[in-house]
Amino acid sequence: MSFRMKDVTVFMLALCCCLSGTQAQGNNDNQKTCCLSDTCSLAKELVSIGEKLGTMVEKQGTMGDNLRLMETRLQTSEKEVEELKRLIGGQPKVAFSATLQESGSGDTGPFKTPTPLQYKKVFSNTGNSYNPATGVFTATVKGMYYFRFTMMNNQGNPPNSAVCLTKNGQRLVSVWDTAGNDSHDSGSNAVVIPLELGDQVYVELQANRLIFDDTMFYNTFSGFLLFTM
């Protein structure tokens, strides 16, 4: 509606004057007084209604402005979400791969207690979820993950190697070589597991065990996000 409260008030006052003049013609003085009083009361009510109507019209205009502002903000947010999806391909990207030693050769261990292995040479670490200083992968996205690790025995006779993939302190799968007359053995294992935000996964060298590595990089730890949940 295009009219305002002032327009409605002026219209009501004009109507009051018109009604007053009409009611006053052809009546005696008492009738004139009565009619004028009734007419003025009616006019006041009409003016009050007009003022309320004008206020409602103004509020409606304000609500319309707020609605248009909200629509603009929503459109902007939708564009930002679409741009973010385009940049990340619609899904967070998490993947890493590392090997035990950066250079040289030799045994790692033994330790008196189970100890997380620190895979220091990092080949990739998309999402920065793997920490080479601790050897621990920390989930920054809730989802289903794939992990794989390899182990080279300590070249002893008999060999004395055992490592486990561990989630939040719980052993999942293992690779070991602690018997036989040969050496230079290696092995691997893998899992697909769900992770909650903040869950930690690492490879743990068992107590009183050793593993061997050199620049051929026999011991590796890798993982990546399959899909979010």
Accessible surface in RSA format (square Angstrom, percent):
REM  Atomic radii and reference values for relative SASA: ProtOr
REM  Chains: A
REM  Algorithm: Lee & Richards
REM  Probe-radius: 1.40
REM  Slices: 20
REM RES _ NUM      All-atoms   Total-Side   Main-Chain    Non-polar    All polar
REM                ABS   REL    ABS   REL    ABS   REL    ABS   REL    ABS   REL
RES MET A   1   138.90  71.9  72.11  47.7  66.78 159.0  64.69  55.0  74.20  98.3
RES SER A   2   108.14  91.4  80.71 107.7  27.43  63.2  53.63 114.2  54.51  76.4
RES PHE A   3    68.62  34.3  65.74  40.7   2.88   7.5  68.62  41.6   0.00   0.0
RES ARG A   4   126.05  52.9 125.91  64.2   0.13   0.3  44.45  60.8  81.60  49.5
RES MET A   5    70.12  36.3  70.04  46.4   0.08   0.2  63.54  54.0   6.58   8.7
RES LYS A   6   159.17  77.7 153.37  94.1   5.80  13.8  99.69  89.7  59.49  63.4
RES ASP A   7    76.95  53.9  68.28  68.0   8.67  20.5  22.35  52.6  54.60  54.5
RES VAL A   8    13.78   9.1  10.85   9.8   2.93   7.1  13.75  11.9   0.03   0.1
RES THR A   9    31.92  22.7  31.92  32.4   0.00   0.0  28.15  37.8   3.76   5.7
RES VAL A  10    88.81  58.4  87.82  79.5   0.99   2.4  88.17  76.6   0.63   1.7
RES PHE A  11   123.77  61.9 118.58  73.4   5.18  13.5 123.62  75.0   0.14   0.4
RES MET A  12    25.65  13.3  25.52  16.9   0.13   0.3  25.52  21.7   0.13   0.2
RES LEU A  13    97.76  54.4  97.27  69.6   0.49   1.2  97.48  68.5   0.28   0.7
RES ALA A  14    59.96  55.1  47.04  72.6  12.92  29.4  54.96  77.4   5.00  13.2
RES LEU A  15    58.67  32.7  54.09  38.7   4.58  11.5  58.25  40.9   0.43   1.1
RES CYS A  16    21.97  16.6  21.53  24.0   0.44   1.0   0.61   1.6  21.36  23.0
RES CYS A  17    91.76  69.4  79.27  88.4  12.49  29.4  30.37  76.9  61.39  66.2
RES CYS A  18    78.85  59.6  65.90  73.5  12.95  30.4  25.61  64.9  53.24  57.4
RES LEU A  19    49.20  27.4  49.20  35.2   0.00   0.0  49.20  34.6   0.00   0.0
RES SER A  20    22.04  18.6  21.36  28.5   0.68   1.6  18.01  38.3   4.03   5.7
RES GLY A  21    36.23  44.7   0.00   N/A  36.23  44.7  35.04  96.2   1.19   2.7
RES THR A  22    87.15  62.0  74.17  75.2  12.98  30.9  59.28  79.6  27.87  42.1
RES GLN A  23    72.97  40.8  70.30  51.4   2.67   6.4   7.66  16.3  65.31  49.5
RES ALA A  24    28.22  25.9  25.95  40.0   2.27   5.2  26.02  36.6   2.20   5.8
RES GLN A  25   144.25  80.7 124.69  91.1  19.56  46.6  43.57  92.7 100.68  76.4
RES GLY A  26    86.71 106.9   0.00   N/A  86.71 106.9  45.56 125.0  41.15  92.2
RES ASN A  27    49.81  34.3  35.30  34.1  14.51  34.9   4.85  11.7  44.96  43.5
RES ASN A  28    86.48  59.6  72.68  70.2  13.81  33.2  42.90 103.3  43.58  42.1
RES ASP A  29   109.40  76.6 104.75 104.3   4.65  11.0  35.38  83.3  74.02  73.8
RES ASN A  30   123.86  85.4 117.88 113.9   5.98  14.4  27.07  65.2  96.79  93.5
RES GLN A  31    87.73  49.1  84.22  61.6   3.51   8.3  26.82  57.1  60.91  46.2
RES LYS A  32    74.54  36.4  74.54  45.7   0.00   0.0  23.32  21.0  51.21  54.6
RES THR A  33    94.16  67.0  90.35  91.6   3.80   9.1  67.17  90.2  26.99  40.8
RES CYS A  34    72.93  55.2  65.95  73.6   6.98  16.4  24.69  62.6  48.24  52.0
RES CYS A  35    30.61  23.2  28.08  31.3   2.53   5.9   2.90   7.4  27.71  29.9
RES LEU A  36    67.06  37.3  66.92  47.9   0.14   0.3  67.06  47.1   0.00   0.0
RES SER A  37    64.96  54.9  54.74  73.1  10.21  23.5  30.32  64.6  34.64  48.5
RES ASP A  38    88.99  62.3  82.70  82.3   6.29  14.9  29.47  69.4  59.52  59.4
RES THR A  39     9.60   6.8   6.67   6.8   2.93   7.0   3.59   4.8   6.01   9.1
RES CYS A  40    52.85  40.0  52.30  58.3   0.55   1.3  16.51  41.8  36.33  39.2
RES SER A  41    57.47  48.6  53.96  72.0   3.51   8.1  28.48  60.7  28.98  40.6
RES LEU A  42    85.38  47.6  82.87  59.3   2.52   6.3  84.91  59.6   0.48   1.3
RES ALA A  43     3.56   3.3   3.56   5.5   0.00   0.0   3.56   5.0   0.00   0.0
RES LYS A  44   149.64  73.0 142.60  87.5   7.04  16.8  87.83  79.1  61.81  65.8
RES GLU A  45   106.38  61.1 101.73  77.0   4.65  11.1  36.24  70.1  70.14  57.3
RES LEU A  46    39.65  22.1  39.65  28.4   0.00   0.0  39.65  27.8   0.00   0.0
RES VAL A  47    25.08  16.5  25.08  22.7   0.00   0.0  25.08  21.8   0.00   0.0
RES SER A  48    45.20  38.2  43.62  58.2   1.58   3.6  24.97  53.2  20.23  28.3
RES ILE A  49   101.10  57.5 100.53  74.9   0.57   1.4 100.75  72.6   0.35   1.0
RES GLY A  50     0.44   0.5   0.00   N/A   0.44   0.5   0.44   1.2   0.00   0.0
RES GLU A  51    77.44  44.5  77.14  58.4   0.30   0.7  15.53  30.0  61.92  50.6
RES LYS A  52   138.17  67.4 134.22  82.4   3.94   9.4  81.93  73.7  56.24  59.9
RES LEU A  53    69.90  38.9  68.66  49.1   1.25   3.1  69.62  48.9   0.29   0.8
RES GLY A  54     0.04   0.0   0.00   N/A   0.04   0.0   0.00   0.0   0.04   0.1
RES THR A  55    54.54  38.8  54.54  55.3   0.00   0.0  37.53  50.4  17.01  25.7
RES MET A  56   126.21  65.4 120.62  79.8   5.60  13.3  97.76  83.1  28.45  37.7
RES VAL A  57    11.85   7.8   8.60   7.8   3.25   7.8   9.21   8.0   2.64   7.2
RES GLU A  58    84.12  48.3  73.53  55.6  10.59  25.2  31.55  61.0  52.58  42.9
RES LYS A  59   130.73  63.8 128.43  78.8   2.29   5.5  75.70  68.1  55.03  58.6
RES GLN A  60   113.54  63.5 108.73  79.5   4.81  11.4  38.18  81.3  75.36  57.2
RES GLY A  61    38.58  47.6   0.00   N/A  38.58  47.6  37.37 102.5   1.22   2.7
RES THR A  62    78.31  55.7  75.46  76.5   2.84   6.8  50.04  67.2  28.26  42.7
RES MET A  63   133.12  68.9 127.75  84.5   5.38  12.8 103.36  87.9  29.76  39.4
RES GLY A  64    21.24  26.2   0.00   N/A  21.24  26.2  20.38  55.9   0.87   1.9
RES ASP A  65    80.57  56.4  74.10  73.8   6.48  15.3  26.29  61.9  54.28  54.1
RES ASN A  66    78.01  53.8  77.26  74.7   0.75   1.8  19.85  47.8  58.16  56.2
RES LEU A  67   101.95  56.8 100.48  71.9   1.47   3.7 101.64  71.4   0.31   0.8
RES ARG A  68   139.24  58.5 136.87  69.8   2.38   5.7  66.19  90.5  73.05  44.3
RES LEU A  69    87.58  48.8  83.30  59.6   4.28  10.8  86.95  61.1   0.64   1.7
RES MET A  70   122.92  63.7 118.27  78.3   4.65  11.1  95.26  81.0  27.66  36.6
RES GLU A  71    85.07  48.8  82.93  62.7   2.14   5.1  29.07  56.2  56.00  45.7
RES THR A  72    77.91  55.4  77.03  78.1   0.88   2.1  52.13  70.0  25.79  39.0
RES ARG A  73   151.60  63.7 148.06  75.5   3.54   8.4  53.22  72.7  98.38  59.6
RES LEU A  74   104.99  58.5 101.48  72.6   3.51   8.8 104.03  73.1   0.96   2.6
RES GLN A  75   105.09  58.8 103.66  75.8   1.42   3.4  25.69  54.7  79.40  60.2
RES THR A  76    67.02  47.7  65.93  66.8   1.09   2.6  47.41  63.7  19.61  29.6
RES SER A  77    54.68  46.2  53.69  71.7   0.99   2.3  24.90  53.0  29.78  41.7
RES GLU A  78    94.18  54.1  91.25  69.0   2.93   7.0  37.64  72.8  56.54  46.2
RES LYS A  79   152.34  74.3 143.53  88.1   8.82  21.0  90.83  81.8  61.51  65.5
RES GLU A  80   111.29  63.9 102.70  77.7   8.59  20.5  43.24  83.6  68.04  55.6
RES VAL A  81    74.72  49.2  73.48  66.5   1.24   3.0  74.71  64.9   0.02   0.0
RES GLU A  82   106.30  61.0 101.09  76.5   5.21  12.4  42.90  83.0  63.39  51.8
RES GLU A  83    78.17  44.9  75.18  56.9   2.99   7.1  39.21  75.8  38.96  31.8
RES LEU A  84   101.65  56.6 100.25  71.7   1.40   3.5 101.34  71.2   0.31   0.8
RES LYS A  85   104.30  50.9 101.75  62.4   2.54   6.1  55.27  49.7  49.03  52.2
RES ARG A  86   160.63  67.4 133.08  67.8  27.54  65.6  76.40 104.4  84.23  51.0
RES LEU A  87   110.91  61.8  83.08  59.4  27.83  70.0  85.51  60.1  25.40  68.4
RES ILE A  88    59.65  33.9  57.52  42.9   2.13   5.1  58.96  42.5   0.69   1.9
RES GLY A  89    60.38  74.5   0.00   N/A  60.38  74.5  31.21  85.6  29.17  65.3
RES GLY A  90    51.87  64.0   0.00   N/A  51.87  64.0  18.75  51.4  33.12  74.2
RES GLN A  91    63.78  35.7  62.80  45.9   0.98   2.3  19.59  41.7  44.19  33.5
RES PRO A  92    50.95  37.1  44.97  41.0   5.98  21.7  49.46  40.8   1.49   9.3
RES LYS A  93   132.20  64.5 115.97  71.2  16.23  38.6  72.69  65.4  59.51  63.4
RES VAL A  94    10.30   6.8   4.00   3.6   6.30  15.2   4.00   3.5   6.30  17.1
RES ALA A  95    37.54  34.5  36.96  57.0   0.58   1.3  36.97  52.1   0.57   1.5
RES PHE A  96     6.33   3.2   1.27   0.8   5.06  13.2   1.73   1.1   4.60  13.2
RES SER A  97    29.77  25.2  29.63  39.5   0.13   0.3  15.99  34.1  13.77  19.3
RES ALA A  98     0.04   0.0   0.04   0.1   0.00   0.0   0.04   0.1   0.00   0.0
RES THR A  99     0.00   0.0   0.00   0.0   0.00   0.0   0.00   0.0   0.00   0.0
RES LEU A 100     5.86   3.3   5.41   3.9   0.45   1.1   5.41   3.8   0.45   1.2
RES GLN A 101    32.32  18.1  30.25  22.1   2.08   4.9  17.15  36.5  15.17  11.5
RES GLU A 102   108.84  62.5  91.73  69.4  17.11  40.7  21.71  42.0  87.13  71.1
RES SER A 103    83.18  70.3  70.22  93.7  12.97  29.9  36.09  76.9  47.09  66.0
RES GLY A 104    43.33  53.4   0.00   N/A  43.33  53.4  38.88 106.7   4.45  10.0
RES SER A 105    79.04  66.8  45.86  61.2  33.19  76.5   9.02  19.2  70.02  98.1
RES GLY A 106    24.39  30.1   0.00   N/A  24.39  30.1  24.21  66.4   0.18   0.4
RES ASP A 107    73.67  51.6  41.60  41.4  32.08  75.9  11.64  27.4  62.03  61.9
RES THR A 108    32.85  23.4  28.92  29.3   3.93   9.4  23.96  32.2   8.89  13.4
RES GLY A 109    23.40  28.9   0.00   N/A  23.40  28.9   2.24   6.1  21.16  47.4
RES PRO A 110    79.38  57.9  60.48  55.1  18.90  68.7  60.48  49.9  18.90 117.5
RES PHE A 111    79.77  39.9  73.68  45.6   6.09  15.9  79.77  48.4   0.00   0.0
RES LYS A 112   190.84  93.1 170.40 104.6  20.44  48.7 113.59 102.2  77.25  82.3
RES THR A 113    88.33  62.8  87.60  88.8   0.73   1.7  63.32  85.0  25.02  37.8
RES PRO A 114    54.52  39.7  40.11  36.6  14.41  52.4  40.11  33.1  14.41  89.6
RES THR A 115    38.79  27.6  38.22  38.8   0.57   1.4  32.62  43.8   6.17   9.3
RES PRO A 116    48.04  35.0  43.06  39.3   4.99  18.1  43.06  35.5   4.99  31.0
RES LEU A 117     4.50   2.5   3.47   2.5   1.04   2.6   4.50   3.2   0.00   0.0
RES GLN A 118    75.02  41.9  70.67  51.6   4.35  10.4   6.65  14.1  68.37  51.9
RES TYR A 119     1.29   0.6   1.29   0.7   0.00   0.0   0.00   0.0   1.29   1.6
RES LYS A 120   103.69  50.6  94.76  58.1   8.92  21.2  61.98  55.8  41.71  44.4
RES LYS A 121    69.98  34.1  68.48  42.0   1.49   3.6  20.04  18.0  49.94  53.2
RES VAL A 122    55.36  36.4  26.34  23.8  29.02  69.9  26.34  22.9  29.02  78.7
RES PHE A 123   108.61  54.3  73.30  45.4  35.32  91.9  77.69  47.1  30.92  88.5
RES SER A 124    50.70  42.8  42.28  56.4   8.42  19.4  40.02  85.2  10.68  15.0
RES ASN A 125    37.30  25.7  22.27  21.5  15.03  36.2  11.67  28.1  25.63  24.8
RES THR A 126    70.63  50.2  61.49  62.3   9.15  21.8  40.28  54.1  30.36  45.9
RES GLY A 127    43.03  53.1   0.00   N/A  43.03  53.1  21.19  58.1  21.85  48.9
RES ASN A 128   125.76  86.7 103.02  99.6  22.74  54.8  25.13  60.5 100.63  97.3
RES SER A 129     7.26   6.1   0.79   1.1   6.47  14.9   3.11   6.6   4.15   5.8
RES TYR A 130     5.27   2.5   0.00   0.0   5.27  13.7   0.49   0.4   4.78   5.9
RES ASN A 131    67.29  46.4  64.92  62.7   2.37   5.7  20.22  48.7  47.07  45.5
RES PRO A 132    49.82  36.3  47.56  43.4   2.25   8.2  47.81  39.5   2.00  12.5
RES ALA A 133    71.92  66.1  50.58  78.1  21.34  48.5  60.92  85.8  11.00  29.1
RES THR A 134    61.87  44.0  55.31  56.1   6.56  15.6  56.93  76.5   4.94   7.5
RES GLY A 135     0.00   0.0   0.00   N/A   0.00   0.0   0.00   0.0   0.00   0.0
RES VAL A 136    21.78  14.3  21.10  19.1   0.69   1.7  21.10  18.3   0.69   1.9
RES PHE A 137     0.74   0.4   0.74   0.5   0.00   0.0   0.74   0.5   0.00   0.0
RES THR A 138    44.75  31.8  44.75  45.4   0.00   0.0  34.04  45.7  10.71  16.2
RES ALA A 139     1.72   1.6   0.00   0.0   1.72   3.9   0.00   0.0   1.72   4.6
RES THR A 140    73.42  52.2  56.51  57.3  16.91  40.3  52.71  70.8  20.71  31.3
RES VAL A 141    28.75  18.9  25.55  23.1   3.20   7.7  28.75  25.0   0.00   0.0
RES LYS A 142    92.30  45.0  86.94  53.3   5.36  12.8  36.14  32.5  56.15  59.8
RES GLY A 143     0.00   0.0   0.00   N/A   0.00   0.0   0.00   0.0   0.00   0.0
RES MET A 144    42.04  21.8  42.04  27.8   0.00   0.0  39.64  33.7   2.40   3.2
RES TYR A 145     0.11   0.1   0.11   0.1   0.00   0.0   0.07   0.1   0.03   0.0
RES TYR A 146    60.84  28.4  60.84  34.6   0.00   0.0  41.41  31.1  19.43  23.9
RES PHE A 147     0.00   0.0   0.00   0.0   0.00   0.0   0.00   0.0   0.00   0.0
RES ARG A 148   100.79  42.3  99.82  50.9   0.97   2.3  20.81  28.4  79.98  48.5
RES PHE A 149     0.24   0.1   0.00   0.0   0.24   0.6   0.24   0.1   0.00   0.0
RES THR A 150    21.08  15.0  19.85  20.1   1.23   2.9  19.18  25.8   1.91   2.9
RES MET A 151     1.95   1.0   1.95   1.3   0.00   0.0   1.95   1.7   0.00   0.0
RES MET A 152    11.22   5.8  11.22   7.4   0.00   0.0   9.01   7.7   2.21   2.9
RES ASN A 153     0.00   0.0   0.00   0.0   0.00   0.0   0.00   0.0   0.00   0.0
RES ASN A 154    23.42  16.2  14.88  14.4   8.54  20.6   0.00   0.0  23.42  22.6
RES GLN A 155    67.35  37.7  46.09  33.7  21.26  50.6  10.13  21.6  57.21  43.4
RES GLY A 156    19.42  24.0   0.00   N/A  19.42  24.0  19.42  53.3   0.00   0.0
RES ASN A 157   116.11  80.1  79.26  76.6  36.85  88.7  24.48  58.9  91.63  88.6
RES PRO A 158    87.76  64.0  78.99  72.0   8.76  31.9  78.99  65.2   8.76  54.5
RES PRO A 159     2.70   2.0   0.00   0.0   2.70   9.8   0.00   0.0   2.70  16.8
RES ASN A 160    44.31  30.6  44.31  42.8   0.00   0.0  15.19  36.5  29.13  28.2
RES SER A 161     0.00   0.0   0.00   0.0   0.00   0.0   0.00   0.0   0.00   0.0
RES ALA A 162    12.61  11.6  12.61  19.5   0.00   0.0  12.61  17.8   0.00   0.0
RES VAL A 163     1.59   1.0   1.53   1.4   0.06   0.1   1.53   1.3   0.06   0.2
RES CYS A 164     8.21   6.2   8.21   9.2   0.00   0.0   0.00   0.0   8.21   8.9
RES LEU A 165     0.00   0.0   0.00   0.0   0.00   0.0   0.00   0.0   0.00   0.0
RES THR A 166     0.55   0.4   0.55   0.6   0.00   0.0   0.55   0.7   0.00   0.0
RES LYS A 167    46.15  22.5  45.23  27.8   0.92   2.2  16.36  14.7  29.79  31.7
RES ASN A 168    86.09  59.4  51.16  49.4  34.94  84.1  35.49  85.4  50.60  48.9
RES GLY A 169    56.19  69.3   0.00   N/A  56.19  69.3  25.12  68.9  31.07  69.6
RES GLN A 170   121.92  68.2 115.89  84.7   6.03  14.4  36.22  77.1  85.70  65.0
RES ARG A 171   136.57  57.3 115.65  59.0  20.92  49.8  37.75  51.6  98.82  59.9
RES LEU A 172    58.26  32.4  26.66  19.1  31.59  79.4  30.23  21.2  28.03  75.4
RES VAL A 173    37.57  24.7  31.32  28.4   6.24  15.0  37.57  32.6   0.00   0.0
RES SER A 174    50.86  43.0  35.10  46.8  15.76  36.3  19.92  42.4  30.94  43.3
RES VAL A 175    14.53   9.6  10.74   9.7   3.78   9.1  14.53  12.6   0.00   0.0
RES TRP A 176   160.59  64.4 139.18  67.4  21.41  50.3 109.29  58.3  51.30  83.2
RES ASP A 177    19.17  13.4  17.45  17.4   1.72   4.1   8.39  19.8  10.78  10.7
RES THR A 178    42.31  30.1  25.85  26.2  16.46  39.2  10.97  14.7  31.35  47.4
RES ALA A 179    67.32  61.9  54.07  83.4  13.25  30.1  56.88  80.1  10.44  27.6
RES GLY A 180    40.79  50.3   0.00   N/A  40.79  50.3  30.54  83.8  10.25  23.0
RES ASN A 181   142.36  98.2 121.94 117.8  20.42  49.2  30.98  74.6 111.37 107.6
RES ASP A 182    80.42  56.3  70.55  70.2   9.87  23.3  45.39 106.8  35.02  34.9
RES SER A 183    32.27  27.3  19.61  26.2  12.66  29.2   2.33   5.0  29.94  41.9
RES HIS A 184   117.07  64.0  98.11  68.2  18.96  48.5  64.30  66.3  52.78  61.4
RES ASP A 185    45.90  32.2  42.53  42.3   3.37   8.0  17.50  41.2  28.40  28.3
RES SER A 186    77.94  65.9  45.43  60.6  32.52  74.9  10.51  22.4  67.43  94.5
RES GLY A 187    26.93  33.2   0.00   N/A  26.93  33.2  25.59  70.2   1.34   3.0
RES SER A 188    55.72  47.1  29.35  39.2  26.38  60.8   3.86   8.2  51.87  72.7
RES ASN A 189    49.72  34.3  43.15  41.7   6.57  15.8   7.50  18.1  42.21  40.8
RES ALA A 190    38.43  35.3  20.14  31.1  18.29  41.6  20.47  28.8  17.96  47.6
RES VAL A 191    22.38  14.7  14.13  12.8   8.25  19.9  22.38  19.4   0.00   0.0
RES VAL A 192    84.26  55.4  57.30  51.9  26.96  65.0  57.30  49.8  26.96  73.1
RES ILE A 193    20.61  11.7  20.61  15.4   0.00   0.0  20.61  14.8   0.00   0.0
RES PRO A 194    66.29  48.3  64.87  59.1   1.42   5.2  65.09  53.7   1.20   7.4
RES LEU A 195     1.45   0.8   0.00   0.0   1.45   3.6   1.33   0.9   0.12   0.3
RES GLU A 196    93.94  53.9  93.92  71.1   0.02   0.0  46.58  90.1  47.36  38.7
RES LEU A 197   129.06  71.9 105.84  75.7  23.22  58.4 105.84  74.3  23.22  62.5
RES GLY A 198    41.92  51.7   0.00   N/A  41.92  51.7  26.14  71.7  15.78  35.3
RES ASP A 199    19.83  13.9  19.35  19.3   0.49   1.1   0.44   1.0  19.39  19.3
RES GLN A 200    77.96  43.6  77.96  57.0   0.00   0.0   5.95  12.7  72.01  54.6
RES VAL A 201     0.00   0.0   0.00   0.0   0.00   0.0   0.00   0.0   0.00   0.0
RES TYR A 202    27.58  12.9  27.58  15.7   0.00   0.0   9.67   7.3  17.91  22.1
RES VAL A 203     0.11   0.1   0.11   0.1   0.00   0.0   0.11   0.1   0.00   0.0
RES GLU A 204    19.96  11.5  19.96  15.1   0.00   0.0   0.00   0.0  19.96  16.3
RES LEU A 205     0.11   0.1   0.00   0.0   0.11   0.3   0.00   0.0   0.11   0.3
RES GLN A 206    19.85  11.1  19.77  14.4   0.08   0.2  16.90  36.0   2.96   2.2
RES ALA A 207    31.34  28.8  22.33  34.5   9.01  20.5  22.33  31.4   9.01  23.9
RES ASN A 208    96.34  66.4  91.01  87.9   5.33  12.8  26.25  63.2  70.09  67.7
RES ARG A 209    74.94  31.5  74.94  38.2   0.00   0.0   2.39   3.3  72.55  44.0
RES LEU A 210    33.13  18.5  33.13  23.7   0.00   0.0  33.13  23.3   0.00   0.0
RES ILE A 211     0.59   0.3   0.46   0.3   0.14   0.3   0.46   0.3   0.14   0.4
RES PHE A 212    27.72  13.9  27.72  17.2   0.00   0.0  27.72  16.8   0.00   0.0
RES ASP A 213     0.23   0.2   0.00   0.0   0.23   0.5   0.00   0.0   0.23   0.2
RES ASP A 214    28.07  19.7  27.83  27.7   0.24   0.6   7.25  17.1  20.83  20.8
RES THR A 215    83.46  59.4  71.38  72.4  12.08  28.8  42.98  57.7  40.48  61.2
RES MET A 216   137.21  71.1 115.69  76.6  21.52  51.2  85.62  72.8  51.58  68.3
RES PHE A 217    58.99  29.5  47.14  29.2  11.86  30.9  47.14  28.6  11.86  33.9
RES TYR A 218    72.29  33.7  60.87  34.6  11.42  29.7  41.73  31.4  30.56  37.7
RES ASN A 219     0.81   0.6   0.81   0.8   0.00   0.0   0.13   0.3   0.68   0.7
RES THR A 220    30.10  21.4  30.10  30.5   0.00   0.0  23.16  31.1   6.95  10.5
RES PHE A 221     0.00   0.0   0.00   0.0   0.00   0.0   0.00   0.0   0.00   0.0
RES SER A 222    29.68  25.1  29.68  39.6   0.00   0.0  21.29  45.3   8.39  11.7
RES GLY A 223     0.96   1.2   0.00   N/A   0.96   1.2   0.34   0.9   0.62   1.4
RES PHE A 224    85.23  42.6  84.87  52.6   0.36   0.9  84.93  51.5   0.30   0.9
RES LEU A 225    14.38   8.0   0.43   0.3  13.95  35.1   0.43   0.3  13.95  37.5
RES LEU A 226    69.20  38.5  48.01  34.4  21.18  53.2  49.71  34.9  19.49  52.5
RES PHE A 227    98.92  49.5  98.92  61.3   0.00   0.0  98.92  60.0   0.00   0.0
RES THR A 228    56.86  40.4  42.41  43.0  14.45  34.4  12.34  16.6  44.52  67.3
RES MET A 229   102.54  53.1  47.54  31.5  55.00 130.9  63.07  53.6  39.47  52.3
END  Absolute sums over single chains surface
CHAIN  1 A    13871.2      11739.3       2131.9       7823.2       6048.0
END  Absolute sums over all chains
TOTAL         13871.2      11739.3       2131.9       7823.2       6048.0
